[in-house]
Amino acid sequence: MRNEMKLDATDRDILFHLRQDGRLTNVELAQRVGLTPPPCLRRVKRLEEAGVIAGYRAVVDPEALGRGLEVLIDVEVSAHDRTTFLEFEDTVAAFDEVIEFRRMYGRPDYFVRVAVADHAAYESFLTEKLSGLPCVLRIDSHLTMKTIKSGA
């Protein structure tokens, strides 16, 4: 469980710069936020320990991985009991093509983001995996024309 902590302007500035470039050295980060390195490092460690900074990651070009087609999918399911939801969630979360998966309030029941090589790969995913699940009632696919902003 994340500890509650009060963020001041310097903490927010640190978070801004780390979101822009998570590979900044402590010295570079300290210079950007107007601190010396030791207090900057203490603040970063405090933010990590409190769970405000949940981790660091590499942003990889999907095209380089052969996953240039991204599709956003709304899924409605026919059953609303806990067991069905959990089984559906476990199954869909395990699909390699799924890069984001959320249970929603209201309709649709789920939001799924998949990344695949091309339209044929998406058709295969849809027909052989997702639509074949017993509780799936409705699927609406949305293909991205252009990504305007992505990430946190």
C-alpha positions in Angstrom: 0.0 0.0 0.0 1.4 3.4 -1.0 2.2 5.8 1.8 0.4 9.1 1.5 2.8 12.0 1.2 2.5 15.7 0.5 4.2 16.8 -2.7 5.7 20.2 -2.9 6.7 22.2 -6.1 10.2 20.7 -6.1 8.8 17.1 -5.9 6.5 17.9 -8.8 9.3 19.3 -10.8 11.4 16.2 -10.1 8.5 14.0 -11.3 8.1 16.2 -14.4 11.7 15.8 -15.4 11.8 12.1 -14.7 8.7 11.5 -16.8 10.4 13.3 -19.7 13.7 11.3 -19.3 13.9 8.6 -16.7 17.6 8.1 -17.4 18.7 11.5 -16.1 21.6 11.2 -13.8 21.0 12.6 -10.3 23.4 15.4 -11.1 21.5 16.4 -14.2 18.2 16.2 -12.4 19.5 18.2 -9.5 20.6 21.0 -11.8 17.2 21.1 -13.6 15.3 21.4 -10.4 17.7 23.8 -8.6 19.0 21.5 -5.9 22.4 20.1 -5.1 22.7 16.3 -5.8 22.4 15.0 -2.2 19.0 16.5 -1.3 17.8 15.7 -4.9 18.7 12.0 -4.4 17.0 12.0 -1.0 13.8 13.3 -2.6 13.9 10.8 -5.4 14.4 7.9 -2.9 11.6 9.3 -0.7 9.3 9.4 -3.8 10.3 5.8 -4.7 9.8 4.5 -1.2 6.4 6.2 -0.9 5.3 4.5 -4.2 4.9 7.9 -6.0 7.6 6.7 -8.4 6.3 3.2 -9.2 9.2 2.2 -11.6 11.2 3.1 -14.6 10.7 1.7 -18.1 12.0 1.9 -21.7 9.6 3.3 -24.3 10.0 0.9 -27.3 8.9 1.7 -30.8 6.1 -0.8 -31.6 7.1 -0.9 -35.3 10.5 -2.2 -34.2 8.8 -5.2 -32.5 6.6 -5.9 -35.5 3.5 -4.5 -33.7 2.7 -1.4 -35.7 -1.1 -1.7 -35.6 -2.7 -0.7 -32.4 -6.4 -1.3 -31.8 -8.6 0.0 -29.0 -11.4 -2.5 -28.1 -14.6 -2.0 -26.1 -15.9 -5.4 -24.7 -19.2 -6.1 -23.1 -19.7 -9.4 -21.4 -23.0 -11.3 -20.9 -22.5 -12.5 -17.3 -21.9 -10.3 -14.3 -20.9 -12.7 -11.6 -17.5 -12.5 -10.0 -16.2 -15.8 -11.2 -16.9 -15.1 -14.8 -15.3 -11.6 -14.6 -12.2 -13.1 -13.0 -11.9 -15.9 -15.5 -12.3 -13.5 -18.4 -9.8 -11.1 -16.9 -7.2 -13.8 -16.4 -7.6 -15.1 -19.9 -7.5 -11.8 -21.7 -4.6 -10.5 -19.5 -2.5 -13.5 -20.6 -2.9 -12.8 -24.3 0.5 -11.5 -25.7 -1.2 -9.0 -28.0 -2.9 -7.2 -25.0 -0.8 -4.2 -23.9 -3.5 -2.5 -21.7 -6.6 -3.9 -20.1 -9.1 -2.1 -17.9 -12.4 -3.0 -16.2 -14.7 0.0 -16.6 -17.7 1.5 -14.7 -20.8 1.3 -16.9 -20.5 0.4 -20.6 -18.4 -1.0 -22.0 -17.5 -3.5 -19.3 -13.8 -3.6 -20.5 -11.4 -1.5 -22.4 -8.6 -3.5 -24.2 -5.7 -2.1 -26.1 -3.8 -4.5 -28.4 -0.8 -4.2 -30.5 -0.3 -6.5 -33.5 1.6 -6.6 -36.8 -1.1 -5.8 -39.2 -4.8 -6.2 -40.0 -4.5 -9.9 -40.6 -2.9 -10.4 -37.2 -5.7 -8.4 -35.6 -8.4 -10.4 -37.4 -6.7 -13.6 -36.1 -6.6 -12.3 -32.6 -10.2 -11.2 -32.7 -11.6 -14.4 -34.3 -9.4 -17.0 -32.6 -9.0 -15.5 -29.2 -11.2 -12.7 -28.0 -14.5 -13.3 -29.7 -14.3 -17.0 -28.9 -14.5 -16.5 -25.1 -17.9 -17.7 -23.8 -19.0 -14.6 -22.0 -18.2 -12.1 -24.7 -21.4 -10.3 -25.8 -20.2 -7.4 -27.9 -16.9 -6.2 -29.3 -16.3 -2.7 -30.8 -12.9 -2.1 -32.4 -11.4 1.3 -32.9 -8.4 1.6 -35.1 -6.1 4.6 -34.4 -5.7 7.1 -37.2 -3.0 9.1 -35.5 -1.7 9.1 -31.9 -1.7 12.7 -30.7 -0.4 12.1 -27.1 0.6 8.9 -25.3 1.9 8.1 -21.9 1.5 9.8 -18.5 
